Amino acid sequence: MGIMFKFGLSKKKESVSSVVWESRYEGSLSVAIVDKVPVAGISGPWPDGNYALTWWSSHDQHVAPS
């Protein structure tokens, strides 16, 4: 018969990206950065008490946020 399942530990270390938050504009905007690329931002609170979330659908810095 053949091998149905093969279990083992990989010695290859996988890189894990972490999210770093940077505060901008005197704290009114926080930007999430992954691998030195901005991916999202949250701003507020606005006068109505709400916050705004913006994200970039591309890792290209020249593409406008969604």
Distance bins in CASP14 RR format, pairs under 12 A and 6 or more apart:
PFRMAT RR
TARGET T0000
AUTHOR 0000-0000-0000
RMODE 2
METHOD distances of the structure
MODEL  1
15 34 0 0 0 0 0 1 0 0 0 0 0
15 35 0 0 0 0 1 0 0 0 0 0 0
16 34 0 0 0 0 0 1 0 0 0 0 0
16 35 0 0 0 0 0 1 0 0 0 0 0
17 32 0 0 0 0 0 1 0 0 0 0 0
17 33 0 0 0 0 1 0 0 0 0 0 0
17 34 1 0 1 0 0 0 0 0 0 0 0
17 35 1 0 1 0 0 0 0 0 0 0 0
17 36 0 0 0 0 0 1 0 0 0 0 0
17 37 0 0 0 0 1 0 0 0 0 0 0
17 39 0 0 0 0 1 0 0 0 0 0 0
17 59 0 0 0 0 0 1 0 0 0 0 0
18 32 0 0 0 0 0 1 0 0 0 0 0
18 33 0 0 0 0 1 0 0 0 0 0 0
18 34 1 0 0 1 0 0 0 0 0 0 0
18 35 0 0 0 0 1 0 0 0 0 0 0
18 36 0 0 0 0 0 1 0 0 0 0 0
18 39 0 0 0 0 0 1 0 0 0 0 0
19 30 0 0 0 0 0 1 0 0 0 0 0
19 31 0 0 0 0 0 1 0 0 0 0 0
19 32 1 0 1 0 0 0 0 0 0 0 0
19 33 1 0 0 1 0 0 0 0 0 0 0
19 34 1 0 1 0 0 0 0 0 0 0 0
19 35 0 0 0 0 1 0 0 0 0 0 0
19 36 0 0 0 0 0 1 0 0 0 0 0
19 37 0 0 0 0 0 1 0 0 0 0 0
19 38 0 0 0 0 0 1 0 0 0 0 0
19 39 1 0 0 1 0 0 0 0 0 0 0
19 40 0 0 0 0 1 0 0 0 0 0 0
19 41 0 0 0 0 0 1 0 0 0 0 0
20 30 0 0 0 0 0 1 0 0 0 0 0
20 31 0 0 0 0 1 0 0 0 0 0 0
20 32 1 0 0 1 0 0 0 0 0 0 0
20 33 1 0 1 0 0 0 0 0 0 0 0
20 34 1 0 0 1 0 0 0 0 0 0 0
20 35 0 0 0 0 1 0 0 0 0 0 0
20 36 0 0 0 0 1 0 0 0 0 0 0
20 37 0 0 0 0 0 1 0 0 0 0 0
20 38 0 0 0 0 0 1 0 0 0 0 0
20 39 0 0 0 0 0 1 0 0 0 0 0
20 40 0 0 0 0 0 1 0 0 0 0 0
21 27 0 0 0 0 0 1 0 0 0 0 0
21 29 0 0 0 0 0 1 0 0 0 0 0
21 30 1 0 1 0 0 0 0 0 0 0 0
21 31 1 0 0 1 0 0 0 0 0 0 0
21 32 1 0 1 0 0 0 0 0 0 0 0
21 33 1 0 0 1 0 0 0 0 0 0 0
21 34 0 0 0 0 0 1 0 0 0 0 0
21 38 0 0 0 0 0 1 0 0 0 0 0
21 39 0 0 0 0 0 1 0 0 0 0 0
21 40 0 0 0 0 1 0 0 0 0 0 0
21 41 0 0 0 0 1 0 0 0 0 0 0
21 42 0 0 0 0 1 0 0 0 0 0 0
22 29 0 0 0 0 1 0 0 0 0 0 0
22 30 1 0 0 1 0 0 0 0 0 0 0
22 31 1 0 1 0 0 0 0 0 0 0 0
22 32 0 0 0 0 1 0 0 0 0 0 0
22 33 1 0 0 1 0 0 0 0 0 0 0
22 34 0 0 0 0 0 1 0 0 0 0 0
22 36 0 0 0 0 0 1 0 0 0 0 0
22 38 0 0 0 0 1 0 0 0 0 0 0
22 39 0 0 0 0 0 1 0 0 0 0 0
22 40 0 0 0 0 0 1 0 0 0 0 0
22 41 0 0 0 0 1 0 0 0 0 0 0
22 42 0 0 0 0 0 1 0 0 0 0 0
23 29 1 0 0 1 0 0 0 0 0 0 0
23 30 1 0 1 0 0 0 0 0 0 0 0
23 31 0 0 0 0 1 0 0 0 0 0 0
23 32 0 0 0 0 0 1 0 0 0 0 0
23 33 0 0 0 0 0 1 0 0 0 0 0
23 41 0 0 0 0 0 1 0 0 0 0 0
23 42 0 0 0 0 0 1 0 0 0 0 0
23 43 0 0 0 0 0 1 0 0 0 0 0
23 44 0 0 0 0 0 1 0 0 0 0 0
24 30 1 0 0 1 0 0 0 0 0 0 0
24 31 1 0 0 1 0 0 0 0 0 0 0
24 32 0 0 0 0 0 1 0 0 0 0 0
24 33 0 0 0 0 0 1 0 0 0 0 0
24 38 0 0 0 0 1 0 0 0 0 0 0
24 41 0 0 0 0 1 0 0 0 0 0 0
24 42 0 0 0 0 0 1 0 0 0 0 0
24 43 0 0 0 0 1 0 0 0 0 0 0
24 44 0 0 0 0 0 1 0 0 0 0 0
25 31 0 0 0 0 1 0 0 0 0 0 0
25 41 0 0 0 0 0 1 0 0 0 0 0
25 42 0 0 0 0 0 1 0 0 0 0 0
25 43 1 0 0 1 0 0 0 0 0 0 0
25 44 0 0 0 0 0 1 0 0 0 0 0
26 43 0 0 0 0 0 1 0 0 0 0 0
26 44 0 0 0 0 0 1 0 0 0 0 0
27 41 0 0 0 0 0 1 0 0 0 0 0
27 42 0 0 0 0 0 1 0 0 0 0 0
27 43 0 0 0 0 1 0 0 0 0 0 0
27 44 0 0 0 0 1 0 0 0 0 0 0
27 45 0 0 0 0 0 1 0 0 0 0 0
28 41 0 0 0 0 0 1 0 0 0 0 0
28 42 0 0 0 0 1 0 0 0 0 0 0
28 43 1 0 1 0 0 0 0 0 0 0 0
28 44 1 0 1 0 0 0 0 0 0 0 0
28 45 0 0 0 0 1 0 0 0 0 0 0
28 46 0 0 0 0 1 0 0 0 0 0 0
28 51 0 0 0 0 0 1 0 0 0 0 0
28 52 0 0 0 0 0 1 0 0 0 0 0
29 38 0 0 0 0 0 1 0 0 0 0 0
29 40 0 0 0 0 0 1 0 0 0 0 0
29 41 1 0 0 1 0 0 0 0 0 0 0
29 42 1 0 0 1 0 0 0 0 0 0 0
29 43 1 0 1 0 0 0 0 0 0 0 0
29 44 1 0 0 1 0 0 0 0 0 0 0
29 45 0 0 0 0 0 1 0 0 0 0 0
29 46 0 0 0 0 0 1 0 0 0 0 0
29 51 0 0 0 0 0 1 0 0 0 0 0
29 52 0 0 0 0 1 0 0 0 0 0 0
29 53 0 0 0 0 0 1 0 0 0 0 0
29 54 0 0 0 0 1 0 0 0 0 0 0
29 65 0 0 0 0 0 1 0 0 0 0 0
30 38 0 0 0 0 0 1 0 0 0 0 0
30 40 0 0 0 0 1 0 0 0 0 0 0
30 41 1 0 0 1 0 0 0 0 0 0 0
30 42 1 0 1 0 0 0 0 0 0 0 0
30 43 1 0 0 1 0 0 0 0 0 0 0
30 44 0 0 0 0 1 0 0 0 0 0 0
30 51 0 0 0 0 1 0 0 0 0 0 0
30 52 0 0 0 0 0 1 0 0 0 0 0
30 53 0 0 0 0 0 1 0 0 0 0 0
30 54 0 0 0 0 0 1 0 0 0 0 0
31 37 0 0 0 0 0 1 0 0 0 0 0
31 38 1 0 1 0 0 0 0 0 0 0 0
31 39 0 0 0 0 1 0 0 0 0 0 0
31 40 1 0 0 1 0 0 0 0 0 0 0
31 41 1 0 1 0 0 0 0 0 0 0 0
31 42 0 0 0 0 1 0 0 0 0 0 0
31 43 0 0 0 0 1 0 0 0 0 0 0
31 53 0 0 0 0 0 1 0 0 0 0 0
31 54 0 0 0 0 1 0 0 0 0 0 0
31 55 0 0 0 0 0 1 0 0 0 0 0
31 56 0 0 0 0 1 0 0 0 0 0 0
31 65 0 0 0 0 0 1 0 0 0 0 0
32 38 1 0 0 1 0 0 0 0 0 0 0
32 39 1 0 1 0 0 0 0 0 0 0 0
32 40 1 0 1 0 0 0 0 0 0 0 0
32 41 1 0 1 0 0 0 0 0 0 0 0
32 42 1 0 0 1 0 0 0 0 0 0 0
32 53 0 0 0 0 1 0 0 0 0 0 0
32 54 0 0 0 0 0 1 0 0 0 0 0
32 55 0 0 0 0 1 0 0 0 0 0 0
32 56 0 0 0 0 1 0 0 0 0 0 0
32 65 0 0 0 0 0 1 0 0 0 0 0
33 39 1 0 0 1 0 0 0 0 0 0 0
33 40 0 0 0 0 1 0 0 0 0 0 0
33 41 0 0 0 0 1 0 0 0 0 0 0
33 56 0 0 0 0 0 1 0 0 0 0 0
33 59 0 0 0 0 0 1 0 0 0 0 0
33 61 0 0 0 0 0 1 0 0 0 0 0
34 40 0 0 0 0 1 0 0 0 0 0 0
34 41 0 0 0 0 0 1 0 0 0 0 0
34 55 0 0 0 0 0 1 0 0 0 0 0
34 56 0 0 0 0 0 1 0 0 0 0 0
34 59 0 0 0 0 1 0 0 0 0 0 0
35 59 0 0 0 0 1 0 0 0 0 0 0
36 59 0 0 0 0 0 1 0 0 0 0 0
36 61 0 0 0 0 0 1 0 0 0 0 0
37 55 0 0 0 0 0 1 0 0 0 0 0
37 56 0 0 0 0 1 0 0 0 0 0 0
37 58 0 0 0 0 1 0 0 0 0 0 0
37 59 1 0 1 0 0 0 0 0 0 0 0
37 60 0 0 0 0 1 0 0 0 0 0 0
37 61 1 0 0 1 0 0 0 0 0 0 0
37 63 0 0 0 0 0 1 0 0 0 0 0
38 54 0 0 0 0 1 0 0 0 0 0 0
38 55 0 0 0 0 1 0 0 0 0 0 0
38 56 1 0 0 1 0 0 0 0 0 0 0
38 58 0 0 0 0 0 1 0 0 0 0 0
38 59 0 0 0 0 1 0 0 0 0 0 0
38 60 0 0 0 0 0 1 0 0 0 0 0
38 61 1 0 0 1 0 0 0 0 0 0 0
38 63 0 0 0 0 0 1 0 0 0 0 0
38 65 0 0 0 0 1 0 0 0 0 0 0
39 53 0 0 0 0 0 1 0 0 0 0 0
39 54 0 0 0 0 0 1 0 0 0 0 0
39 55 1 0 0 1 0 0 0 0 0 0 0
39 56 1 0 1 0 0 0 0 0 0 0 0
39 57 0 0 0 0 1 0 0 0 0 0 0
39 58 0 0 0 0 1 0 0 0 0 0 0
39 59 1 0 0 1 0 0 0 0 0 0 0
39 60 0 0 0 0 0 1 0 0 0 0 0
39 61 0 0 0 0 0 1 0 0 0 0 0
39 63 0 0 0 0 0 1 0 0 0 0 0
39 65 0 0 0 0 1 0 0 0 0 0 0
39 66 0 0 0 0 0 1 0 0 0 0 0
40 52 0 0 0 0 0 1 0 0 0 0 0
40 53 1 0 0 1 0 0 0 0 0 0 0
40 54 1 0 0 1 0 0 0 0 0 0 0
40 55 1 0 1 0 0 0 0 0 0 0 0
40 56 1 0 0 1 0 0 0 0 0 0 0
40 57 0 0 0 0 0 1 0 0 0 0 0
40 65 0 0 0 0 1 0 0 0 0 0 0
40 66 0 0 0 0 1 0 0 0 0 0 0
41 51 0 0 0 0 1 0 0 0 0 0 0
41 52 0 0 0 0 1 0 0 0 0 0 0
41 53 1 0 0 1 0 0 0 0 0 0 0
41 54 1 0 1 0 0 0 0 0 0 0 0
41 55 1 0 0 1 0 0 0 0 0 0 0
41 56 0 0 0 0 1 0 0 0 0 0 0
41 65 0 0 0 0 1 0 0 0 0 0 0
41 66 0 0 0 0 0 1 0 0 0 0 0
42 50 0 0 0 0 0 1 0 0 0 0 0
42 51 1 0 1 0 0 0 0 0 0 0 0
42 52 1 0 0 1 0 0 0 0 0 0 0
42 53 1 0 1 0 0 0 0 0 0 0 0
42 54 1 0 0 1 0 0 0 0 0 0 0
42 55 0 0 0 0 1 0 0 0 0 0 0
42 65 0 0 0 0 0 1 0 0 0 0 0
43 49 0 0 0 0 0 1 0 0 0 0 0
43 50 0 0 0 0 0 1 0 0 0 0 0
43 51 1 0 0 1 0 0 0 0 0 0 0
43 52 1 0 1 0 0 0 0 0 0 0 0
43 53 0 0 0 0 1 0 0 0 0 0 0
43 54 1 0 0 1 0 0 0 0 0 0 0
43 65 0 0 0 0 0 1 0 0 0 0 0
44 50 1 0 0 1 0 0 0 0 0 0 0
44 51 1 0 1 0 0 0 0 0 0 0 0
44 52 1 0 0 1 0 0 0 0 0 0 0
44 53 0 0 0 0 1 0 0 0 0 0 0
44 54 0 0 0 0 0 1 0 0 0 0 0
45 51 1 0 1 0 0 0 0 0 0 0 0
45 52 0 0 0 0 1 0 0 0 0 0 0
46 52 1 0 0 1 0 0 0 0 0 0 0
52 65 0 0 0 0 0 1 0 0 0 0 0
53 65 0 0 0 0 0 1 0 0 0 0 0
53 66 0 0 0 0 1 0 0 0 0 0 0
54 64 0 0 0 0 1 0 0 0 0 0 0
54 65 1 0 1 0 0 0 0 0 0 0 0
54 66 1 0 0 1 0 0 0 0 0 0 0
55 63 0 0 0 0 0 1 0 0 0 0 0
55 64 0 0 0 0 0 1 0 0 0 0 0
55 65 1 0 0 1 0 0 0 0 0 0 0
55 66 1 0 1 0 0 0 0 0 0 0 0
56 62 0 0 0 0 0 1 0 0 0 0 0
56 63 1 0 0 1 0 0 0 0 0 0 0
56 64 0 0 0 0 1 0 0 0 0 0 0
56 65 1 0 1 0 0 0 0 0 0 0 0
56 66 1 0 0 1 0 0 0 0 0 0 0
57 63 1 0 0 1 0 0 0 0 0 0 0
57 64 0 0 0 0 1 0 0 0 0 0 0
57 65 0 0 0 0 1 0 0 0 0 0 0
57 66 1 0 1 0 0 0 0 0 0 0 0
58 64 0 0 0 0 1 0 0 0 0 0 0
58 65 0 0 0 0 1 0 0 0 0 0 0
58 66 0 0 0 0 1 0 0 0 0 0 0
END
